[in-house]
Amino acid sequence: MNRFIFTCLFLFVAIGVNAQDEIHFNSSWAEAKEKAIESKKLIFIDCYTSWCAPCKWMEKNVFIQPTVAKYYNDNFVNLKVDMEKGEGIEMRKKYNVQSFPTYLFVNTAGDIVHRTASRMEAEAFLAEAKRAVDPKRNTAALKEKYDKGTRDLPFLLDYYLALERADRNTASQLSGEIVAKVTEQELNTELGWKIIKSLARTEKDKLGAHFMANQGAYNNWSKLEERVQLKDRLITSTMYGFIYAKDEKAFLEKLPYFKKSENADRRKQGVMLEAEYYLSTGRTNDYVKLTTEALKNELKDEAEKLSFLARRASGGKGSNDQAQPAILQQAYLMAKRAVQLEPEEYSIQSTFAYVCLAMKKKPEALAAAKKSRSLADAETSKIQKLAQELLDKVEAL
């Protein structure tokens, strides 16, 4: 009997502990406002839709993190609102919510104190909450300060970082101001490193070019891994610029940085870049040769990359353009290998189905479409609709 009581007590405590490991949401604005007035807390509003995949990802991976849940439950009254239903429809208009997820931190009068958006890791999501409760660093405070004429570089960068997820137009304006204002001398400082890391886009722009010419200047303020990642990102962006400009000479001169690297991930990126170049310039034989070798070597175990290449090669899901037979055959081989590697991934199965549909391989297309439709049941309603549309197309083949 005592053992039975102990077991029940243990389960009760365990359930109670687990219940704390998630953000607790109220059911309506009226309820949240009443609690916020009583507790003198801000209201956190998760603006979502039923079809938003990043919203679902945040629910499953971030909202349940103990440190995140505790901070949000301790510091806010939390409200979750579908922007396409009920009071969410008017709320969406009032706050001009155009992307999902969007996160609003508002006072009891309904005024926005801080705003951010998009899928993010737990650390970043927690940082946004801490910024929201800081009367000197939330977006409302920063906007007021900016409107009064503050323009020093540390402030401009902080304001940019606060807005980059939620207001890209204003963030872009701030980025331009920062780049125009910062001097070469200032770039060789810790602040300069933060500016370069946040705003450099290619190795040819002002910030990127300075970093590429002075990489050793940032050893005291950054880790080697950060600098290497930034360098790779800048060169990758530059390479895509060469691809779009069809500048073969510049592209091929830079390609060995990736192709001959000792770093496996960099070599894989080289394959992705080279494949994109050959595809965009119509060099079918080179594309076939490259991807055939990649299937045996660099990308043989890279399901996501193979599936991406297959989507691009086949013309994409919404394209009416028919790829050349040799290119389509490569898309088929890559998509099939991706399915072998990750058969339970919706996007990979659907890509294979689309490729098979384009090649009129009905049996394989039907099997992949049915599988992707089944996998879509664990996704959003929008994904389920797309999966059903794909299955309908295949069945009509």
Phi, psi and omega in degrees: 000314180297322179295320178298315179297318180297318180297316179297319179296320179298314180296321179298314180294318181298316178298320180296320179294314181297327181294338180282340186275047174197156177287131179270122183252141175276166188268344182204163177299318181300316179294316181296318181297317180300316180292325180292321177296317182292320184266350182060042179248162171284159176257125175264125181244119174270106181269112186225176170224163183292335183263000186281109180295316177299328177298315179297321180298317179297319179300316186279333189243339186242312182300337182266359178291129184306315181293322178293310182301315182297316183294315181291321179291327181282329190250349183222160164262120191260140182222132180245122187229125172285118185287357179247008182222152172050226183291348178294332181296313178289324179297322179298318178292315184301317185260007178052053179277117185242349179224159185226140356283149169243141182241123180246139172242110187236157175272181185291344175278353180090008180277137180287125175263323179209148182218137175209181185197173171083166174291138178207160178288165184303319181299316180292321180296322177292321178297323178295321178296319180292326176292322182298323182272358179270112184294351179257348188235354178287166188295328178295317180293319181292320178298317179299317180294319179295316180297335178274359172109004179292130184219016179291153187300314179302320179294313182300320179293318179297320179294317177302312182297329178288333186256348191300332180271329191256335184217081187293328180295311178293321178299320178296321177298316179295321178301316178298320178297317182295313182298320180291328187274323187292136180265165178299321179296319180291333179292337180268038179229175177298320176298320178301319178298316180297322179294313181297314182300324184274326193242346179295137183245316177224169180284358181257342181282173187305312184286315180297317180297321179295317179298314182298329181272347186223041186300324181291345182288348187250013182299325184284344187241005183207162175271155179304319180300320179296317182292321179294317179298319179295315179300314179298318180296317181295317181291322177300315179298319178299318181296319177296327175297320177296322180297312182295327180275355184055041179268085185297317183300310181295321181297311183290331177292327183272337186304323180302337177304323179269312189293326184257012181288151173280346180277121185297319180296324179291321177296321177298319178296325177299319177297316180298317180293314182296320178298317179297321180295312181295322180294315184288337181257004176073023180271079188298313182299318179294322180295315181297315180298314182297309185289331175297315178293321181296326178295334180269337188236261191303321188252012186299335180244017185254082184301314184295317180293319179296318179295321178298313179298321179297318178298314180295316184293327183276356178099359178085167185288332185252012185269144175263355180284132180268123179289157177298147182307317182293322178291318180296324178296321177294321177300319179299313181296319181290318180294322180294318178296321179298320179294323177297324181283317183224075184290344182261014180259120185304308186297327181287318177295318182293323177298316179298320179297317179297318179296315178296324177298315180297330181267001181059036173267078190299314182303314179290321179298319182293317179297316180291322180294319178295320179294316180294325177295321178295316180294331181293341179298337178269000182255196182278168180297327179294317178296319179299320179295316179297319180296321179292320177298320178296314180299320179297319180296318181293317180296332180278353183295000000 
